[in-house]
Every structure is written in structure tokens, then in C-alpha cells.
Amino acid sequence: MKPLRALAFLILAAVSIPAKAGPPYLTDDPVPTDLAHWELNAFTAADGHRGVFDGAAGVDINYGGLKDVQLTATVPLGVSRDQAGTLHSGTGDLELAVKYRFVHDEKSGVSAAIFPRAILPSSTLDHDERTRLLLPVWVQRDFAGGTTLFGGGGYAINPGTGNRNFWQAGAALTQELDDRISVGAELIRQGSGSVGAPRQTSAGIGAIVNLSDRYSLLTSVGPTWRNHRANYHVYVALGVNY
């Protein structure tokens, strides 16, 4: 069975209670922010190997603008450390996205959404002058007992000298331990984004801890394999819902 067909089968293969996924996982979910509500995630994230890394810190802003529609903006600052040990910092790429859930079957626990995302060339670190696009479809199934399976993928349009368009796909499984804590694991596969660059596979474990009705702590960590070498990736955020 081909990988994308296998992923689709896993996502669609099996009832019940709506759940919220997405951050802190790299894999996204089809569930939009509640109508007329805000979700703000103040985050830090990094990807690297030993002392060399690329990182970001910023705010992920989500608003339920219409029924089954979420408006998203990610405003980051970037920082990196090269092999010489030099730190570089500056603005990151502004991201704008709209999530539209076109399937929401509460009886079966199945949801599906498109979540097109534009990554604008606002970074002062990589000087990329082209807008990039990610065109994914995300699907989710909720099971009795607080278990959720979600995932999907899509096509990235990555213009620019030496760049390549590519596919990416991922799946995640989460479990609510109680009313406050959920844990999960994920696996992601991504094609080459530039000439000569390797494909990559990422795995991760994550947790969401509800500190109160409004605040939550979100975190995930795991390896990313490129050219038979494992990098680390880590994400930590304080979530605010109102």
C-alpha cells in the first residue's frame, strides 16, 4: 500500500467525542477555533543538531471568524546559530492562513478541513523574496475514551532559485489522561524543498496541560532524520483561550 493511501486509511479507519488537536504537534487538525473566540499561543521552537540550530519565538493567533472557519496569523522572530558559533537574529516569515471545516459529523466523530497557508517573505534571516504556499487537507476521528487520531497532508509551493515544490504528510494519535492532561505521538514525512536537499522524517511526543479554563501549557519534542543524521526539534507554548 502506498504511504499516502496507508495514511488515509489509518485516519478514516475507525466513535464519538469532539477533541482539539494541532499545536503542539507538527501535524495539524481540522477543528477550527470556536465561533467568536480567540486562541493565542505564545511559542518558542527550535530545530538543530548539537550547537547548530534554527529557532523562532512568537505568537500564533487564531480567531473563529465564522461557523467552521478559523483565521490564523503567525508572527515570529527568528534566531539561528551557525557552525562557527555565531548567533543571527531578526524577523521571521509572517504566516497567514484560513481553515475551513467542510465535514463535521458529530455522530461518527469525523471532521475534515482545508487549511491553505501563505508564508510571506518578511524574514531578515534568509532573504527569500517569494511567497510560499502550503495547501493541505486535514482529517480527524474521535473515539470513545478520549482517543483522537488526526492527520493528512498536502502540497507546498516553494518558488525561488534552487527551491523545489514538495509533498508532506503526517499523522498523530493523542489520548486524554484526565480533564487536565493529554499526551500524544506523531510521525511526519516531507519531501525535498531544494535541489540537493534530502527528504526528511520527523517523529515526536507531546503533551497539553490545562492550567485553568483559560490557560494551557503545550509542548512537544522529537528527532528529525535527514541524511541518516538525527536533528532535534522542540516546541513549547503558553496557550490562552477566550
Buried (B, 14 or more C-beta within 10 A) or exposed (E): EEEEEEBBEBBEEBEBBEBBBBBBBBBBBBBBBBEEEEBBBEBBBBBBBEEBBBBBBBBBBBBBEEEBBBBBBBBBBBBBBEEEEEEEBBBBBBBBBBBBBEEBEEEEBBBBBBBBBBBEBBBEBBEBEBBBBBEBBBBBBBBEEBBBBBBBBBBBBBEBEEBBBBBBBBBBBBBBEEEEEBBBBBBBBBBBBEEEBBBBBBBBBBBBBBEEEEEBBBBBBBBBBBEEEEBBBBBBBBBBBE
